[in-house]
Amino acid sequence: MSEPLVELRLWRQFLAVAEELHFGRAARRLHMTQPPLTQAIAQLERLLAVRLFERSKRSVELTPAGAALLAPARELLARAQALPAQARAAAAGETGRLRLAFVSTVGFSQLPQWLRRWRAQQPQVQMELIESTGDLQLEALARGDIDAGFMLHSPGFAPAGLHHLAVAREPLVLALPEAHPLAGAPRLALATVLQEPLVIFPRRIVPSLHDAILGMYHAAGREPRIAQEAIQMQTIVNLVSAGLGLAWVPESVREFQRSGVVYRQLGGKQAASVPGCETTLVWGEVSPVLERFVAFVAKEVSPAGAAFANPAYKKLSYG
């Protein structure tokens, strides 16, 4: 048999009597007369099938059962009183959970500082961070396993069909082994660089950027000599350190200070041949917490408010 459902009103009346140990004082505290309060306590005792108070003409005392219910009743009423504020906070995105995926490159640069400031502003939001490549992020978004993700791609190639907010654009730089002859060259010639073995990520990870890098080779009449593929940027840099080849990586990867690796940029007109890359915050379904986080990131990216002109952000806010 299921236990009887006791109204909060009865627990509030029980608590008043239990704390005052006097029906008259408890009734005045509850802004009611004594007879209805006496009837309410009797109703509660019938529902629970236990006596809660020992009554005499001179005193009111809690029974062991009543004493055992005192602390739980206080906690129950405190939680009930907090529910409206909790509901408003959840609707405003001030509480809840945010599952955020990110590519390693944003983890080298902006993300740590953003998260520090976000946690200071929204301490009641639980953050779940998942380092993941863009292809896996898209699958996770489709399944509903994450709420949003920071993805890397060529400029203007944010995933179609999703909300997005561009957060950074940066050039690609060349990662070379420190002992490589080109590492100490005063100027790097693109034609010479394109002859070297290449370490690169698989196309499925970031198709637009993979195609842009290979397009640079093809535009120069070269076929890239792919020595090794690797998924994570840290692994790519480690392979460069081991001497397997050179790699084109986002400039933010410089923050990954791997010994045995140096980074170089092409100068002059040759620099225009090297593609850039863009990092974008991407999301699908909208929640109050996510909307607040997108607004936060937009302000971090453009404190003056220019980021709010992004049509995708307007779609988030106004449907």
C-alpha positions in Angstrom: 0.0 0.0 0.0 1.2 3.5 -0.8 1.9 5.9 2.0 -0.6 8.8 2.5 0.4 12.1 0.9 0.6 14.8 3.6 0.0 18.4 2.6 2.7 21.0 3.3 0.1 22.9 5.4 -0.1 20.0 7.9 3.7 19.8 8.2 3.9 23.6 8.7 1.3 23.3 11.5 3.1 20.4 13.0 6.4 22.4 13.1 4.8 25.4 14.7 3.4 23.2 17.5 6.6 21.2 17.9 8.7 24.4 18.2 6.3 26.3 20.5 5.1 23.2 22.5 1.9 25.2 23.1 -1.2 25.1 20.9 -2.2 28.7 21.7 1.2 30.2 20.8 1.4 28.1 17.7 -2.0 29.2 16.5 -1.1 32.8 17.0 2.1 32.3 15.1 0.1 30.7 12.2 -2.5 33.5 12.3 -5.3 31.1 13.0 -7.5 30.0 15.9 -6.6 27.1 18.2 -9.5 24.7 17.4 -8.6 24.3 13.7 -4.9 23.8 14.6 -5.9 21.1 17.1 -8.0 19.4 14.4 -5.1 19.6 11.9 -2.7 17.9 14.3 -5.2 15.2 14.9 -5.6 14.7 11.2 -1.9 14.4 10.7 -1.6 11.8 13.5 -4.4 9.8 11.8 -2.7 10.0 8.4 0.6 8.8 9.9 -1.1 6.4 12.4 1.2 7.6 15.2 0.9 10.0 18.1 3.1 13.0 17.6 2.4 14.9 20.9 1.7 14.0 24.5 -0.9 16.5 25.7 -1.9 17.4 29.3 -3.6 20.4 30.8 -0.3 21.9 31.7 2.1 20.8 28.9 2.6 19.6 25.3 5.5 17.3 24.7 6.8 15.6 21.5 6.6 11.8 21.4 9.7 10.0 20.1 8.0 9.8 16.7 7.2 13.5 16.8 10.8 14.3 17.8 12.1 12.2 14.9 10.0 14.1 12.4 11.1 17.6 13.6 14.4 17.9 11.6 13.0 16.3 8.4 9.9 18.6 8.6 12.1 21.7 8.8 14.2 20.5 5.8 11.0 19.7 3.8 9.5 23.2 4.4 12.8 24.9 3.7 13.1 23.1 0.4 9.5 23.9 -0.5 10.1 27.5 0.3 13.2 27.6 -2.0 11.4 26.0 -5.0 10.0 29.2 -6.6 13.4 30.9 -6.5 15.0 27.7 -7.9 12.4 27.6 -10.7 13.1 31.3 -11.6 16.9 30.7 -11.5 16.5 27.7 -13.9 14.3 29.6 -16.3 16.9 32.4 -16.3 19.7 30.0 -17.0 21.4 30.6 -13.7 21.3 27.0 -12.6 21.4 23.7 -14.5 24.0 21.8 -16.5 26.0 22.6 -19.6 27.7 19.9 -21.6 30.4 21.6 -23.6 32.7 20.0 -26.1 35.8 21.6 -27.5 38.7 21.1 -29.9 42.1 21.1 -28.3 43.2 24.4 -30.0 40.6 26.5 -28.2 41.8 24.8 -25.0 45.3 26.2 -25.6 44.0 29.8 -25.8 40.7 31.4 -24.9 38.7 28.6 -23.3 40.5 28.4 -19.9 40.0 32.2 -19.3 36.4 32.1 -20.4 35.6 29.2 -18.1 37.2 30.9 -15.2 35.1 34.1 -15.7 32.0 32.0 -16.5 32.3 30.0 -13.3 32.7 33.2 -11.3 29.5 34.6 -12.8 27.5 31.4 -12.7 28.7 29.2 -9.8 25.5 27.2 -9.7 25.8 25.9 -13.3 27.4 22.5 -13.5 29.9 22.3 -16.4 30.7 19.1 -18.2 33.7 19.5 -20.5 34.5 17.0 -23.3 37.5 17.4 -25.5 36.4 16.1 -28.9 37.1 16.6 -32.6 34.6 18.3 -34.8 33.3 15.2 -36.4 32.5 13.6 -33.1 31.0 16.8 -31.8 28.5 16.8 -34.7 27.5 13.2 -33.9 27.1 14.1 -30.2 24.9 17.1 -31.0 22.7 15.0 -33.2 22.3 12.4 -30.4 21.7 15.1 -27.8 24.8 14.1 -25.8 26.2 17.6 -25.7 24.7 21.0 -25.7 27.3 23.0 -27.6 30.8 22.7 -29.0 33.8 24.8 -30.1 34.8 23.5 -33.5 37.6 24.3 -35.9 37.1 24.8 -39.6 38.1 27.0 -42.6 36.7 30.6 -42.4 33.1 30.6 -43.5 32.7 26.8 -43.3 30.7 26.5 -40.0 28.6 23.4 -40.0 25.3 23.9 -41.8 21.9 23.6 -40.1 23.1 24.6 -36.7 23.3 27.8 -34.7 26.8 29.2 -34.6 28.9 32.1 -33.3 32.4 32.7 -34.6 34.8 33.3 -31.7 38.3 33.4 -33.3 40.1 33.5 -36.6 43.8 32.8 -36.8 46.5 31.9 -39.4 48.1 28.6 -39.8 51.8 28.4 -38.9 54.4 25.8 -39.8 55.6 23.5 -37.0 59.1 22.2 -37.7 61.6 20.0 -35.8 64.0 22.3 -34.0 66.9 20.5 -35.7 65.5 20.7 -39.2 67.6 22.8 -41.7 64.6 25.0 -42.4 64.1 25.9 -38.7 67.1 28.2 -38.8 66.5 29.7 -42.3 66.1 33.5 -42.2 63.3 33.2 -44.8 61.1 30.2 -45.6 60.3 29.7 -49.3 56.9 28.1 -49.8 58.1 26.0 -52.7 60.8 24.4 -50.4 58.4 23.9 -47.5 55.9 22.1 -49.8 58.5 19.5 -50.7 58.8 18.3 -47.1 56.9 15.3 -45.6 53.7 16.4 -44.1 52.0 15.4 -40.8 48.3 16.2 -40.9 44.9 15.3 -39.4 42.6 12.9 -41.3 40.1 14.7 -43.6 37.0 13.5 -41.6 38.2 15.5 -38.6 38.1 18.9 -40.2 37.2 18.5 -43.9 37.2 22.2 -44.9 40.6 22.9 -43.3 42.1 19.6 -44.7 41.0 20.6 -48.2 42.3 24.1 -47.8 45.8 22.8 -46.8 45.9 20.3 -49.7 44.6 23.0 -52.0 47.6 25.2 -51.2 49.9 22.3 -52.4 47.8 21.7 -55.5 47.8 25.4 -56.4 51.6 25.3 -56.3 51.6 22.2 -58.5 52.7 20.0 -55.7 51.2 16.7 -54.4 51.6 16.6 -50.6 53.9 13.9 -49.2 51.8 12.8 -46.2 54.1 11.0 -43.8 51.6 10.5 -41.0 48.0 11.3 -40.0 47.0 12.0 -36.4 43.8 13.2 -34.8 44.9 15.5 -32.0 47.0 18.6 -32.5 49.2 17.6 -29.5 50.0 14.3 -31.2 50.7 16.1 -34.5 53.2 18.4 -32.8 54.8 15.4 -31.0 55.3 13.7 -34.3 56.9 16.8 -35.7 59.2 16.8 -32.7 60.2 13.2 -33.5 61.2 14.3 -37.0 58.4 12.6 -39.0 57.6 15.7 -41.0 56.4 19.3 -40.9 52.8 20.4 -40.0 50.5 23.3 -40.6 48.8 24.1 -37.3 46.7 26.9 -35.9 48.8 29.7 -34.4 47.2 29.0 -31.0 49.1 25.7 -31.0 52.2 27.7 -30.2 50.9 27.6 -26.6 51.6 23.9 -26.6 55.3 24.4 -25.9 56.7 21.0 -27.0 60.4 20.8 -26.7 62.1 20.1 -30.0 59.6 22.1 -32.1 59.7 25.6 -33.5 57.0 27.5 -35.3 57.5 29.7 -38.3 55.3 31.9 -40.5 55.9 32.7 -44.1 56.6 36.3 -44.8 55.7 38.7 -47.7 53.4 37.7 -50.5 53.9 34.0 -49.8 51.9 34.4 -46.6 48.7 35.0 -48.6 49.0 31.4 -50.0 48.7 29.9 -46.5 45.0 29.3 -45.4 43.6 30.5 -42.1 41.2 28.8 -39.7 38.2 29.8 -37.6 36.9 28.6 -34.3 33.1 28.6 -33.9 30.7 27.9 -31.0 28.0 25.6 -32.5 24.8 24.4 -30.9 21.4 22.9 -31.8 18.6 22.8 -29.2 18.4 25.8 -27.0 18.1 25.8 -23.2 18.1 28.8 -20.7 21.6 27.8 -19.5 22.9 27.6 -23.1 21.4 30.9 -24.1 23.1 32.6 -21.2 26.4 30.9 -22.1 26.2 32.0 -25.7 25.5 35.6 -24.6 28.5 35.4 -22.3 30.8 34.1 -25.1 29.5 36.7 -27.5 30.4 39.5 -25.0 33.8 38.0 -24.4 34.5 37.9 -28.1 33.1 41.4 -28.7 32.6 43.4 -25.5 31.2 46.3 -27.5 28.3 44.1 -28.6 29.2 43.6 -32.2 28.8 39.8 -31.9 25.1 40.2 -31.1 24.6 41.2 -34.8 25.3 37.6 -35.7 22.0 36.3 -37.3 22.5 32.9 -35.6 22.5 34.6 -32.2 19.3 36.5 -33.0 17.7 33.2 -34.0 18.7 31.8 -30.6 17.1 34.6 -28.7 14.0 35.1 -30.7 13.3 31.7 -32.2 
